[in-house]
C-alpha cells in the first residue's frame, strides 16, 4: 500500500494541511508537471488556478510521501 493511502486513512486531512507548503517555479509548464506528478502516483489537490495577472498561476499536489507541493508560473 502506498504511503499516501496510509496517510489518508490514519491522519485527519486537516492535520496534513498544517504543514509547510513548498512552492516551485515551473517555467510555464504547470500542466506538464502535474501530469508527471500524477503519473508518479501523486494526487492533484488544486488544478492550475489563476491568482492574478501579476502573480500568474499556481497548482498544488500531494507527492507519494504525503507532502504538499505547490507549483507556480507567471504564464
Backbone as a printed PyTorch tensor [residue, N CA C, xyz], in Angstrom:
tensor([[[  0.8510,  -1.1780,   0.0000],
         [  0.0000,   0.0000,   0.0000],
         [  0.8930,   1.2360,   0.0000]],

        [[  0.5040,   2.2400,  -0.7850],
         [  1.3400,   3.4320,  -0.8910],
         [  1.2740,   4.2640,   0.3910]],

        [[  2.3230,   5.0320,   0.6800],
         [  2.3130,   5.9040,   1.8620],
         [  1.1680,   6.9110,   1.8190]],

        [[  0.7820,   7.3400,   0.6230],
         [ -0.2940,   8.3220,   0.5020],
         [ -1.6110,   7.7440,   1.0050]],

        [[ -1.8980,   6.4930,   0.6880],
         [ -3.1210,   5.8470,   1.1590],
         [ -3.0830,   5.6840,   2.6750]],

        [[ -1.9430,   5.2890,   3.2030],
         [ -1.8160,   5.1450,   4.6520],
         [ -2.0480,   6.4640,   5.3580]],

        [[ -1.4990,   7.5360,   4.8110],
         [ -1.6790,   8.8570,   5.4150],
         [ -3.1510,   9.2360,   5.4100]],

        [[ -3.8120,   9.0510,   4.2780],
         [ -5.2220,   9.4150,   4.1760],
         [ -6.0900,   8.6240,   5.1370]],

        [[ -5.7410,   7.3830,   5.3740],
         [ -6.5730,   6.5350,   6.2230],
         [ -6.3320,   6.7460,   7.7100]],

        [[ -5.1920,   7.2360,   8.1020],
         [ -4.8530,   7.2940,   9.5220],
         [ -4.7520,   8.7010,  10.1030]],

        [[ -4.5500,   9.7020,   9.2750],
         [ -4.3640,  11.0590,   9.7750],
         [ -5.4870,  11.9400,   9.2310]],

        [[ -6.1630,  12.7000,  10.1010],
         [ -7.1960,  13.6050,   9.6000],
         [ -6.6170,  14.5870,   8.5800]],

        [[ -7.3820,  14.8550,   7.5330],
         [ -6.9020,  15.7190,   6.4500],
         [ -6.4670,  17.0990,   6.9480]],

        [[ -7.1590,  17.6570,   7.9470],
         [ -6.8000,  18.9920,   8.4190],
         [ -5.4150,  19.0170,   9.0400]],

        [[ -4.9530,  17.9170,   9.5990],
         [ -3.6050,  17.8660,  10.1790],
         [ -2.5620,  17.9850,   9.0720]],

        [[ -2.7910,  17.3190,   7.9520],
         [ -1.8450,  17.3620,   6.8430],
         [ -1.7260,  18.7800,   6.2930]],

        [[ -2.8180,  19.5310,   6.2570],
         [ -2.8000,  20.9000,   5.7230],
         [ -2.0250,  21.8610,   6.6080]],

        [[ -1.6900,  21.4660,   7.8370],
         [ -0.9920,  22.3640,   8.7450],
         [  0.5000,  22.4540,   8.4490]],

        [[  1.0560,  21.5420,   7.6990],
         [  2.4940,  21.5210,   7.4580],
         [  2.9530,  22.5740,   6.4670]],

        [[  4.2300,  22.5610,   6.1880],
         [  4.8330,  23.5040,   5.2500],
         [  4.3470,  23.2430,   3.8230]],

        [[  4.2780,  24.3010,   3.0420],
         [  3.9250,  24.1910,   1.6280],
         [  5.0550,  24.8200,   0.8290]],

        [[  5.7440,  24.0120,   0.0650],
         [  6.8910,  24.4710,  -0.7220],
         [  6.4040,  24.8500,  -2.1130]],

        [[  6.8080,  26.0230,  -2.5890],
         [  6.4530,  26.4840,  -3.9320],
         [  7.6530,  26.3270,  -4.8590]],

        [[  7.4160,  25.7270,  -6.0180],
         [  8.4520,  25.5680,  -7.0270],
         [  8.0300,  26.2930,  -8.2980]],

        [[  8.9440,  27.0640,  -8.8810],
         [  8.6820,  27.7250, -10.1540],
         [  8.8960,  26.7050, -11.2650]],

        [[  7.9130,  26.5660, -12.1610],
         [  7.9880,  25.5380, -13.1920],
         [  8.1100,  26.1080, -14.6070]],

        [[  8.4880,  27.3480, -14.7620],
         [  8.7410,  27.9450, -16.0790],
         [  7.6430,  27.6640, -17.1040]],

        [[  6.4210,  28.0330, -16.7830],
         [  5.2860,  27.9860, -17.7080],
         [  4.8120,  26.5870, -18.0700]],

        [[  5.1230,  25.5650, -17.2700],
         [  4.6920,  24.2080, -17.6120],
         [  4.0070,  23.5130, -16.4380]],

        [[  3.0200,  24.1730, -15.8470],
         [  2.2930,  23.5580, -14.7360],
         [  1.5920,  22.2820, -15.1920]],

        [[  0.9440,  22.3200, -16.3420],
         [  0.2070,  21.1480, -16.8280],
         [  1.1270,  19.9370, -16.9800]],

        [[  2.3080,  20.1490, -17.5440],
         [  3.2660,  19.0620, -17.7230],
         [  3.7560,  18.5050, -16.3970]],

        [[  4.0200,  19.3830, -15.4480],
         [  4.4970,  18.9360, -14.1410],
         [  3.4060,  18.2080, -13.3670]],

        [[  2.1580,  18.6740, -13.4670],
         [  1.0510,  17.9740, -12.8110],
         [  0.8640,  16.5810, -13.4160]],

        [[  1.0190,  16.4850, -14.7270],
         [  0.8940,  15.1780, -15.3900],
         [  1.9760,  14.2260, -14.8850]],

        [[  3.2040,  14.7200, -14.7210],
         [  4.2900,  13.8870, -14.1960],
         [  4.0160,  13.4700, -12.7540]],

        [[  3.5070,  14.4060, -11.9600],
         [  3.2060,  14.0900, -10.5590],
         [  2.1310,  13.0070, -10.4740]],

        [[  1.0890,  13.1410, -11.2750],
         [  0.0020,  12.1570, -11.2660],
         [  0.4880,  10.8010, -11.7780]],

        [[  1.2940,  10.8030, -12.8290],
         [  1.8370,   9.5550, -13.3780],
         [  2.7330,   8.8450, -12.3660]],

        [[  3.3820,   9.6170, -11.5100],
         [  4.2620,   9.0370, -10.4990],
         [  3.5410,   8.6220,  -9.2260]],

        [[  2.2220,   8.7580,  -9.2000],
         [  1.4650,   8.3240,  -8.0330],
         [  0.9760,   9.4390,  -7.1430]],

        [[  1.2140,  10.6940,  -7.5250],
         [  0.7460,  11.8250,  -6.7400],
         [ -0.7310,  12.0940,  -6.9620]],

        [[ -1.2810,  13.0000,  -6.1730],
         [ -2.6910,  13.3620,  -6.2780],
         [ -2.8050,  14.8810,  -6.4040]],

        [[ -3.5040,  15.3410,  -7.4170],
         [ -3.6780,  16.7730,  -7.6240],
         [ -4.7340,  17.2810,  -6.6500]],

        [[ -4.3380,  18.2720,  -5.8480],
         [ -5.2490,  18.8640,  -4.8750],
         [ -5.9130,  20.1170,  -5.4220]],

        [[ -5.1360,  20.9480,  -6.1040],
         [ -5.6470,  22.1760,  -6.7090],
         [ -5.1270,  22.2320,  -8.1360]],

        [[ -6.0110,  22.1680,  -9.1300],
         [ -5.5400,  22.2630, -10.5130],
         [ -5.0120,  23.6630, -10.8050]],

        [[ -4.4620,  23.8600, -11.9860],
         [ -3.9260,  25.1660, -12.3760],
         [ -4.9810,  26.2340, -12.1340]],

        [[ -4.6430,  27.2190, -11.3040],
         [ -5.5720,  28.2650, -10.8890],
         [ -4.9000,  29.6270, -11.0310]],

        [[ -5.5880,  30.5550, -11.6680],
         [ -5.0240,  31.8950, -11.8500],
         [ -5.1620,  32.6960, -10.5680]],

        [[ -4.0400,  33.2690, -10.1250],
         [ -4.0650,  34.1580,  -8.9720],
         [ -4.3740,  35.5770,  -9.4210]],

        [[ -3.5680,  36.0750, -10.3590],
         [ -3.7540,  37.4170, -10.9130],
         [ -2.8090,  37.5620, -12.1020]],

        [[ -2.9600,  38.6630, -12.8370],
         [ -2.0350,  38.9220, -13.9430],
         [ -0.6140,  39.1210, -13.4280]],

        [[ -0.4820,  39.6970, -12.2630],
         [  0.8350,  39.9750, -11.7010],
         [  1.5260,  38.7080, -11.1900]],

        [[  0.7820,  37.8250, -10.5250],
         [  1.3940,  36.6650,  -9.8870],
         [  1.2730,  35.3730, -10.6810]],

        [[  0.4160,  35.3380, -11.6770],
         [  0.3200,  34.1600, -12.5350],
         [ -0.5650,  33.0660, -11.9750]],

        [[ -0.0820,  31.8290, -12.0730],
         [ -0.8770,  30.6470, -11.7480],
         [ -0.1810,  29.7840, -10.6980]],

        [[ -1.0000,  29.0240,  -9.9650],
         [ -0.4710,  28.0220,  -9.0430],
         [ -1.2470,  26.7160,  -9.2270]],

        [[ -0.6860,  25.6400,  -8.7370],
         [ -1.3450,  24.3430,  -8.6190],
         [ -0.7020,  23.6530,  -7.4270]],

        [[ -1.4320,  22.7360,  -6.8050],
         [ -0.9100,  22.0410,  -5.6210],
         [ -1.1830,  20.5460,  -5.7820]],

        [[ -0.2010,  19.7330,  -5.4090],
         [ -0.4000,  18.2840,  -5.4290],
         [  0.2470,  17.6460,  -4.2120]],

        [[ -0.1970,  16.4210,  -3.9110],
         [  0.4420,  15.5790,  -2.9100],
         [  1.4010,  14.6590,  -3.6140]],

        [[  2.6140,  14.5180,  -3.0930],
         [  3.5200,  13.5230,  -3.6620],
         [  3.2490,  12.1750,  -2.9890]],

        [[  3.9910,  11.1650,  -3.3690],
         [  3.7380,   9.8190,  -2.8420],
         [  4.1300,   9.6650,  -1.3760]],

        [[  4.8430,  10.6350,  -0.8310],
         [  5.2250,  10.5980,   0.5800],
         [  4.2510,  11.3800,   1.4510]],

        [[  3.2370,  12.0030,   0.8290],
         [  2.2490,  12.7570,   1.5830],
         [  2.5800,  14.2280,   1.7540]],

        [[  3.6120,  14.7230,   1.0690],
         [  3.9690,  16.1440,   1.1360],
         [  3.1210,  16.9310,   0.1430]],

        [[  2.7070,  18.1250,   0.5570],
         [  2.0310,  19.0250,  -0.3780],
         [  3.0910,  19.8680,  -1.0650]],

        [[  2.9830,  19.9700,  -2.3720],
         [  3.9250,  20.7610,  -3.1500],
         [  3.1230,  21.6690,  -4.0690]],

        [[  3.4790,  22.9490,  -4.0710],
         [  2.8030,  23.9260,  -4.9250],
         [  3.7000,  24.2680,  -6.1070]],

        [[  3.0920,  24.4410,  -7.2410],
         [  3.8020,  24.8540,  -8.4560],
         [  3.3410,  26.2560,  -8.8070]],

        [[  4.2450,  27.0820,  -9.2800],
         [  3.9230,  28.4580,  -9.6300],
         [  4.5440,  28.8110, -10.9680]],

        [[  3.8200,  29.5800, -11.7490],
         [  4.3380,  30.0950, -13.0020],
         [  3.6820,  31.4330, -13.3190]],

        [[  4.3680,  32.2530, -14.0700],
         [  3.8180,  33.5630, -14.4240],
         [  2.8200,  33.4860, -15.5670]],

        [[  2.9220,  32.4590, -16.4190],
         [  2.0300,  32.3480, -17.5840],
         [  1.2350,  31.0680, -17.5610]]])
